[in-house]
């Protein structure tokens, strides 16, 4: 008896933005799904960045799949539904969507191109769905799915995986790892990275930021894998692919000090060191940051989001903005490359807040800045508020990528906020402070010089000011 054929697809209509650069990374979530069903299905994982839907349709049909599963962030919804509609019209394929957008908006199954939506954590639910199809049973009895049958039906919520040993380990594909690259400021620099991989230590986030999909997709519980399991996976990546750089996909890597310190201690004991990146909350715990550095951490990103307390309070962002400078300075002193995340256009933001940001950005001791626009993703807690105030000016979901401004801001006009963003990026990268930080780090950590030089070459392509050469003598 032949196995059921399943295609797992990640598709984006991608456009590079130098100020919000996306690395080309493996389709990690789909590789976890593949691991969950590989014993009961023949699986093909596809990662496509394209606008040529017809060619992609033909490529998918050449595999003659029984099921096509698509991972959907909000910005991928239009192109994905177009593709699935074409597939449904030309072949008998069952279609399943999952990921952030369907989890928060299960009514997506009202579209005729979608048969089922997987809500929340997908590995157990998707495996059960495939098994039901193999057995000829009715999938409508499965927990954690949505479907349309003369109206929307959402089944009983699926309980999250609580046993860390049951968390899936991603399958890995050389074709994805070989082209994976972090091309902003990194160590080792992008040209020296080998088969960069994603990995996770924890799942979930304990916080409730109203602009984020996490609270409604994952809940507030955080579970950690065993350190020895993470180490085993890192060693496997090193042995199979000679991987020398990994990115942790944890939503808040340093949430719990004890397990984080334990993992970093294990990473520092690897026979073959690996460098890594993670996203963290602001912390002034020097011992914790030092343990991360000793464990191979070469770069950290911090979700600052705003320097206005009233703005952070409104969106339930728990952050001590008074510690931002100290946190970044500690990381810099340890030789960790630093990146700050900031969001423009958040509710309650005022013109005064924007002017204050213009004054602060030149002095913020970060190497890199990710400056995005507030995007009210459908299904998040804050979306009804923004919609009620008639702030939404763009209904094309492909624009919901944080690069495009889709709302009428509270502080100024949309046109002016776009202009302000460009000016703030110039202010940040034109600051002498930026190069003072780099020179000091290179003086103390000479191995970072190539990383900075490569990053500056990248910025110069887009007309941003950088030194021709970093002189540290």
C-alpha positions as CSV (number, residue, x, y, z in Angstrom):
1,X,0.0,0.0,0.0
2,X,1.5,3.3,-1.1
3,X,2.1,6.1,1.4
4,X,0.0,9.2,1.1
5,X,2.0,12.0,-0.7
6,X,2.3,15.3,1.2
7,X,3.8,18.6,0.1
8,X,4.7,21.1,2.8
9,X,5.1,24.6,1.4
10,X,6.5,27.9,2.6
11,X,5.7,30.6,0.1
12,X,6.4,34.3,0.2
13,X,6.2,37.1,-2.4
14,X,9.5,38.4,-1.1
15,X,11.1,41.8,-1.7
16,X,14.4,42.8,0.0
17,X,14.3,45.8,2.3
18,X,17.8,46.8,3.4
19,X,16.5,48.3,6.6
20,X,14.4,45.3,7.6
21,X,16.5,42.5,6.0
22,X,15.2,39.0,6.0
23,X,17.8,36.2,6.0
24,X,17.3,33.2,3.7
25,X,16.7,30.5,6.3
26,X,15.5,26.9,6.2
27,X,11.7,26.3,6.5
28,X,12.2,25.2,10.1
29,X,8.5,24.8,11.1
30,X,7.8,22.6,8.1
31,X,10.8,20.5,8.8
32,X,9.4,19.9,12.3
33,X,6.1,18.9,10.7
34,X,7.9,16.6,8.3
35,X,9.5,14.8,11.2
36,X,6.1,14.3,12.8
37,X,4.7,12.5,9.7
38,X,7.6,11.0,7.8
39,X,6.8,7.5,9.0
40,X,3.3,7.6,7.6
41,X,3.7,9.8,4.5
42,X,6.0,10.6,1.7
43,X,6.9,14.2,2.3
44,X,8.4,16.9,0.1
45,X,9.3,20.2,1.7
46,X,9.3,23.2,-0.6
47,X,10.4,26.8,0.1
48,X,9.5,29.3,-2.6
49,X,10.0,33.0,-2.9
50,X,8.2,33.9,-6.0
51,X,5.3,35.7,-7.7
52,X,5.0,33.2,-10.6
53,X,2.1,31.2,-9.2
54,X,1.5,29.3,-12.4
55,X,5.0,27.8,-12.5
56,X,4.8,26.9,-8.9
57,X,1.5,25.2,-9.5
58,X,3.0,23.1,-12.3
59,X,6.0,22.2,-10.0
60,X,3.7,21.0,-7.2
61,X,1.5,19.0,-9.6
62,X,4.5,17.2,-11.0
63,X,4.8,15.5,-7.6
64,X,1.1,14.3,-7.8
65,X,0.5,15.1,-4.1
66,X,-2.6,14.0,-2.2
67,X,-2.2,16.8,0.4
68,X,-0.7,20.2,0.2
69,X,0.0,21.9,3.5
70,X,1.0,25.6,3.6
71,X,2.5,27.6,6.4
72,X,0.9,31.0,6.4
73,X,2.1,34.3,8.0
74,X,-0.4,37.0,7.2
75,X,1.6,38.5,4.3
76,X,1.6,35.2,2.4
77,X,-2.2,34.7,2.5
78,X,-3.1,36.3,-0.9
79,X,-0.5,34.4,-3.0
80,X,-1.1,31.2,-1.1
81,X,-4.9,31.3,-1.7
82,X,-4.3,32.1,-5.3
83,X,-2.1,29.0,-5.6
84,X,-4.4,26.7,-3.7
85,X,-7.4,27.8,-5.8
86,X,-5.5,26.9,-9.0
87,X,-4.5,23.5,-7.6
88,X,-8.1,22.7,-6.5
89,X,-9.5,23.6,-9.9
90,X,-7.0,21.4,-11.8
91,X,-6.5,18.3,-9.5
92,X,-8.1,16.5,-6.5
93,X,-5.8,17.7,-3.8
94,X,-6.7,18.2,-0.1
95,X,-5.4,21.5,1.2
96,X,-4.4,22.4,4.7
97,X,-3.2,25.7,6.1
98,X,-1.5,26.4,9.4
99,X,0.8,28.9,11.1
100,X,0.1,32.3,12.6
101,X,-2.6,33.6,10.4
102,X,-4.9,30.6,10.3
103,X,-4.4,30.0,14.0
104,X,-5.8,33.5,14.8
105,X,-8.2,33.6,11.8
106,X,-9.7,30.1,11.4
107,X,-12.5,31.6,9.2
108,X,-9.9,31.4,6.4
109,X,-11.5,28.0,5.7
110,X,-14.5,29.9,4.2
111,X,-12.3,30.2,1.1
112,X,-13.1,27.4,-1.2
113,X,-9.4,26.7,-1.8
114,X,-8.9,25.6,1.9
115,X,-10.2,22.3,3.3
116,X,-8.7,22.5,6.8
117,X,-6.9,24.9,9.0
118,X,-4.6,23.6,11.8
119,X,-4.9,25.9,14.8
120,X,-1.9,26.5,17.1
121,X,0.9,24.0,17.6
122,X,0.7,21.8,14.5
123,X,2.8,18.6,14.8
124,X,0.3,16.4,16.7
125,X,-2.7,17.8,15.0
126,X,-1.3,17.5,11.5
127,X,-0.1,14.0,12.0
128,X,-3.5,13.0,13.3
129,X,-5.1,14.6,10.3
130,X,-2.9,12.7,7.9
131,X,-3.6,9.4,9.8
132,X,-7.3,10.0,9.6
133,X,-7.1,10.5,5.9
134,X,-5.0,7.2,5.5
135,X,-7.6,5.3,7.6
136,X,-10.6,6.8,5.8
137,X,-11.9,8.3,9.0
138,X,-13.7,11.7,9.3
139,X,-11.1,14.3,10.2
140,X,-13.8,16.5,11.6
141,X,-13.4,14.7,15.0
142,X,-9.8,15.9,15.3
143,X,-9.0,18.5,18.0
144,X,-7.4,21.8,17.0
145,X,-8.7,22.2,13.4
146,X,-11.2,24.4,11.6
147,X,-13.3,23.5,8.5
148,X,-16.3,24.9,6.6
149,X,-19.5,22.9,6.2
150,X,-22.4,25.2,5.7
151,X,-20.7,27.5,8.1
152,X,-17.5,27.7,10.2
153,X,-16.7,24.8,12.5
154,X,-13.8,25.0,15.0
155,X,-13.2,21.8,16.9
156,X,-12.1,21.5,20.6
157,X,-8.8,23.2,21.2
158,X,-5.7,21.0,21.1
159,X,-3.7,21.0,24.3
160,X,-0.1,22.1,23.8
161,X,2.7,19.7,24.1
162,X,4.0,19.8,27.7
163,X,6.6,17.0,27.7
164,X,9.8,18.4,26.3
165,X,10.9,15.0,25.1
166,X,7.9,14.9,22.8
167,X,8.9,18.1,21.0
168,X,9.8,17.3,17.5
169,X,13.4,17.5,16.1
170,X,13.4,19.1,12.7
171,X,14.4,17.1,9.7
172,X,17.2,18.8,7.8
173,X,17.8,19.3,4.1
174,X,21.2,20.1,2.6
175,X,19.4,22.1,-0.1
176,X,18.0,24.5,2.4
177,X,21.0,24.7,4.8
178,X,23.4,25.3,2.0
179,X,21.7,28.5,0.9
180,X,20.8,29.7,4.4
181,X,22.5,32.9,5.2
182,X,22.3,35.8,7.7
183,X,23.6,38.7,5.7
184,X,23.4,41.5,8.2
185,X,26.0,42.0,10.9
186,X,27.0,38.6,12.1
187,X,29.9,36.6,13.4
188,X,31.1,34.7,11.5
189,X,30.4,37.0,8.6
190,X,27.9,35.7,6.1
191,X,30.5,34.6,3.6
192,X,32.1,32.4,6.3
193,X,28.9,30.8,7.5
194,X,28.5,27.1,6.6
195,X,25.0,25.7,6.4
196,X,23.4,28.0,9.0
197,X,20.6,26.3,10.8
198,X,17.7,27.2,13.1
199,X,17.0,25.5,16.4
200,X,14.9,26.0,19.5
201,X,15.5,25.6,23.2
202,X,12.0,26.8,24.4
203,X,8.5,27.2,23.0
204,X,6.1,29.8,24.0
205,X,6.3,33.3,25.6
206,X,5.0,34.3,29.0
207,X,4.1,37.8,28.0
208,X,1.0,39.3,26.4
209,X,2.0,42.0,23.9
210,X,-1.3,42.9,22.2
211,X,0.4,43.3,18.8
212,X,1.9,39.8,18.8
213,X,0.3,36.6,17.6
214,X,2.1,34.5,20.3
215,X,-0.5,34.9,23.2
216,X,-3.3,33.5,21.1
217,X,-1.3,30.9,19.2
218,X,0.9,29.6,22.0
219,X,-0.6,30.7,25.2
220,X,1.6,31.9,28.0
221,X,3.3,28.7,29.0
222,X,6.9,28.2,28.2
223,X,8.5,24.8,28.0
224,X,12.2,24.1,27.7
225,X,13.9,21.2,26.0
226,X,16.5,19.3,27.9
227,X,19.9,20.9,27.4
228,X,21.4,17.5,26.4
229,X,18.8,17.2,23.6
230,X,19.7,20.6,22.2
231,X,23.4,19.7,22.4
232,X,22.8,16.5,20.6
233,X,21.0,18.3,17.8
234,X,23.8,20.9,17.5
235,X,26.4,18.1,17.3
236,X,24.3,16.3,14.6
237,X,24.3,19.5,12.5
238,X,28.0,19.8,12.9
239,X,28.7,16.2,11.9
240,X,26.2,16.0,9.0
241,X,26.5,19.5,7.6
242,X,29.6,21.2,9.2
243,X,27.3,23.9,10.5
244,X,29.1,26.7,12.3
245,X,26.3,29.1,12.9
246,X,22.8,28.7,14.4
247,X,19.9,30.9,15.2
248,X,17.7,30.2,18.1
249,X,14.0,30.8,17.2
250,X,12.9,31.1,20.8
251,X,10.6,34.0,21.3
252,X,12.4,35.0,24.5
253,X,15.6,33.1,24.8
254,X,16.7,34.4,28.2
255,X,13.2,34.3,29.9
256,X,14.4,31.8,32.6
257,X,17.9,32.3,33.9
258,X,18.6,28.8,35.3
259,X,17.8,26.8,32.2
260,X,19.4,29.4,29.9
261,X,22.6,29.3,32.0
262,X,22.6,25.5,32.0
263,X,22.3,25.4,28.2
264,X,25.1,27.9,27.7
265,X,27.4,26.0,30.0
266,X,26.7,22.9,27.9
267,X,27.3,24.8,24.6
268,X,30.6,26.1,26.0
269,X,31.8,22.5,26.5
270,X,31.3,21.5,22.9
271,X,34.4,20.0,21.4
272,X,33.7,22.0,18.2
273,X,32.4,25.4,19.1
274,X,29.4,26.9,17.4
275,X,28.4,30.6,17.2
276,X,24.8,31.6,17.6
277,X,22.2,34.3,17.6
278,X,19.1,34.7,19.8
279,X,16.3,37.3,20.6
280,X,16.2,38.3,24.2
281,X,14.4,40.6,26.6
282,X,16.3,43.6,28.0
283,X,18.5,42.4,30.9
284,X,21.3,43.9,33.0
285,X,22.3,40.5,34.4
286,X,26.0,40.6,33.5
287,X,26.5,37.0,34.7
288,X,23.8,35.7,32.4
289,X,25.1,37.6,29.4
290,X,28.6,36.4,30.1
291,X,27.4,32.8,30.2
292,X,25.8,33.3,26.9
293,X,28.9,34.8,25.4
294,X,31.0,31.9,26.8
295,X,28.5,29.5,25.3
296,X,29.2,30.8,21.8
297,X,26.7,33.7,21.5
298,X,28.0,36.2,18.9
299,X,24.9,38.3,18.5
300,X,21.7,39.3,20.4
301,X,18.6,41.2,19.4
302,X,16.5,43.0,21.9
303,X,12.9,43.9,21.6
304,X,12.8,47.5,22.8
305,X,9.8,48.4,20.6
306,X,9.4,52.0,22.0
307,X,11.0,54.3,24.5
308,X,7.7,55.8,25.5
309,X,6.3,54.2,28.7
310,X,2.7,55.1,28.0
311,X,3.0,53.4,24.5
312,X,4.5,50.2,26.0
313,X,1.8,50.2,28.7
314,X,-1.0,50.5,26.1
315,X,0.2,47.4,24.2
316,X,1.0,45.4,27.4
317,X,4.7,45.3,26.6
318,X,6.5,44.6,29.9
319,X,9.9,46.2,29.5
320,X,12.2,48.3,31.7
321,X,13.3,50.9,29.1
322,X,15.6,52.5,31.7
323,X,17.8,49.5,31.4
324,X,18.2,49.5,27.6
325,X,21.5,51.4,27.5
326,X,23.1,49.4,30.3
327,X,22.0,46.1,28.8
328,X,23.5,47.0,25.4
329,X,26.7,48.4,27.0
330,X,27.2,45.1,28.9
331,X,26.7,43.1,25.8
332,X,29.1,45.3,23.9
333,X,31.8,45.0,26.6
334,X,31.5,41.2,26.2
335,X,32.0,41.3,22.5
336,X,28.4,40.5,21.6
337,X,27.1,42.1,18.5
338,X,23.8,44.0,19.3
339,X,20.6,44.8,17.5
340,X,17.6,46.8,18.7
341,X,14.0,46.2,17.5
342,X,11.9,49.4,17.4
343,X,8.3,49.9,16.1
344,X,7.0,53.1,14.7
345,X,3.3,54.0,14.7
346,X,2.2,52.2,17.8
347,X,-1.1,53.3,19.4
348,X,-0.8,56.4,21.6
349,X,2.5,57.4,20.0
350,X,2.8,61.2,19.8
351,X,4.8,63.7,17.9
352,X,6.7,64.3,21.0
353,X,7.7,60.6,21.3
354,X,9.0,60.7,17.7
355,X,11.1,63.8,18.4
356,X,12.5,62.2,21.5
357,X,13.4,59.1,19.5
358,X,15.3,61.3,17.0
359,X,17.3,62.6,19.9
360,X,18.0,59.2,21.5
361,X,18.8,57.1,18.4
362,X,22.3,58.7,17.8
363,X,23.3,57.6,21.3
364,X,21.7,54.2,21.6
365,X,24.7,51.8,22.0
366,X,23.5,49.2,19.5
367,X,25.3,48.0,16.3
368,X,22.2,47.5,14.3
369,X,18.6,48.8,14.1
370,X,15.5,47.0,12.9
371,X,12.9,49.8,12.5
372,X,9.5,48.6,11.4
373,X,6.0,49.9,11.2
374,X,3.3,48.8,13.6
375,X,1.1,46.3,11.9
376,X,-2.2,45.2,13.4
377,X,-2.3,41.6,12.3
378,X,-5.9,40.2,12.1
379,X,-6.7,38.1,15.1
380,X,-4.3,39.8,17.5
381,X,-5.7,41.4,20.6
382,X,-5.1,44.9,19.3
383,X,-6.7,44.4,15.9
384,X,-10.3,45.2,16.9
385,X,-9.2,48.5,18.6
386,X,-7.4,49.7,15.4
387,X,-10.3,48.6,13.2
388,X,-12.9,50.3,15.4
389,X,-11.0,53.6,15.1
390,X,-10.9,53.3,11.3
391,X,-7.2,53.4,11.3
392,X,-6.7,50.7,8.7
393,X,-5.8,52.1,5.3
394,X,-4.6,49.0,3.5
395,X,-6.6,45.7,3.2
396,X,-4.2,43.9,1.0
397,X,-2.8,41.3,3.4
398,X,0.4,41.0,1.3
399,X,1.3,44.4,2.7
400,X,1.1,43.1,6.3
401,X,4.8,42.5,6.6
402,X,5.9,45.3,9.0
403,X,7.7,47.0,6.0
404,X,4.6,48.6,4.6
405,X,2.5,51.1,6.6
406,X,-1.1,49.8,6.6
407,X,-2.6,52.2,9.2
408,X,-3.2,55.9,9.6
409,X,-0.9,56.6,12.6
410,X,-1.9,58.4,15.8
411,X,1.1,60.8,15.8
412,X,1.2,62.1,12.2
413,X,0.2,61.3,8.6
414,X,1.1,58.0,7.0
415,X,3.2,59.8,4.4
416,X,5.1,61.7,7.0
417,X,5.8,58.6,9.2
418,X,7.3,56.9,6.2
419,X,9.6,59.9,5.7
420,X,10.4,60.0,9.4
421,X,11.4,56.3,9.3
422,X,13.9,56.9,6.6
423,X,15.3,59.9,8.4
424,X,15.6,58.0,11.7
425,X,17.6,55.3,10.0
426,X,20.0,57.9,8.6
427,X,20.2,59.4,12.0
428,X,21.1,56.1,13.6
429,X,23.7,54.9,11.1
430,X,25.2,58.4,10.6
431,X,26.0,58.7,14.3
432,X,29.7,58.7,15.3
433,X,28.6,56.6,18.3
434,X,28.0,53.7,15.9
435,X,31.6,53.7,14.8
436,X,33.0,54.3,18.3
437,X,31.2,51.1,19.4
438,X,32.6,49.2,16.5
439,X,36.1,50.4,16.9
440,X,36.1,49.6,20.6
441,X,34.8,46.1,20.0
442,X,37.3,45.5,17.2
443,X,40.1,46.7,19.5
444,X,39.1,44.2,22.2
445,X,37.8,41.4,19.8
446,X,39.8,41.7,16.6
447,X,38.0,38.7,15.1
448,X,34.9,41.0,14.6
449,X,36.6,43.3,12.1
450,X,35.6,41.3,9.0
451,X,32.0,41.2,10.3
452,X,31.8,44.9,10.5
453,X,33.5,45.5,7.2
454,X,31.1,43.2,5.4
455,X,28.1,44.8,7.1
456,X,29.3,48.3,6.1
457,X,29.7,47.1,2.5
458,X,26.1,46.0,2.7
459,X,24.9,49.3,4.0
460,X,26.9,51.4,1.5
461,X,25.0,49.7,-1.3
462,X,21.9,51.6,0.0
463,X,23.6,54.9,0.5
464,X,24.0,54.7,4.2
465,X,27.1,56.3,5.7
466,X,29.9,54.0,6.9
467,X,33.7,54.4,7.4
468,X,35.8,53.4,4.5
469,X,38.0,51.4,6.8
470,X,37.9,50.7,10.5
471,X,41.2,51.8,12.0
472,X,41.8,50.5,15.5
473,X,45.3,51.5,16.0
